[in-house]
Amino acid sequence: MEDSLIYRDETYNIIGAAMSVHKELGSGFLESVYQEALEVEFSKRSIPFVAQQKIQIRYKDVLLKQYYIPDFFCYDKIIVEIKAVSHVLPEHEAQIIHYVKATGKKMGLLLNFGEDSLYHKRFPNLSSKPIRTNLQL
């Protein structure tokens, strides 16, 4: 299986839900509005998710006080980060890459509702091995 197709069906479902939200609301709202609308759409489509779950980071086998809070954790295996900005910047992509590496999850998905069309990009974690350092976002 090609690396970009990890969890193909699940990411397809998540992107479909996000497209529905974007079609209904368009661009221009705050991220919190899209967050709430996406929760409604995930529930409607029976997509399992946890919103804003704290993910602790380890450093040399010690749990740090610092943690990440991704917007969604779907299907118990995909980290979903949402934005509502006019253009996705490298630091937005770096954020989801750090989340995926720090947790060792195999897939991250970045969604941006701030553009005329929904922006979505998959970020597979090819190593799937958690890092052992404290990353700064």
C-alpha positions, 0 to 999 in steps of 0.5 A: 500500500502506498504511504499516502493511502494509509487509512484511505477510507477513514481520511476520505470520511473525515474529508467528506464531513469537512467538505460538507461543513465548508459547503454549508458555512463557507469561509470567514468564520472563526476556527471554533465555529468550524470545530463545533460544526465538524463535531456535529457532522462527525456525529451525524456520519458516525465518525468516532472522534474525541475533540481536543484531547490532551496528548502528553509527551515523553522525554527519556521515559519521563512524562512532561508537564507539557502536552499537545491538544490536537483539534480531533483524534478520529477513529482512535488513530488519525490526528486532525488539525483544523485551521481557518486562515486565508492560506496554509503556512509552513508552520501550520504543516509543521504543527501537524507533523509534530503532533504525528511524530510526538504521538507515533500515530500513522496519520495526520490530517490538516484541514483549512476552512479559510480558503474558497475551497476546503484545503486538506492534506494528509501527513503520514508518519512513516516511522510511527515511532514516538519521539523522545524530545519536547518539541516547541510549536 
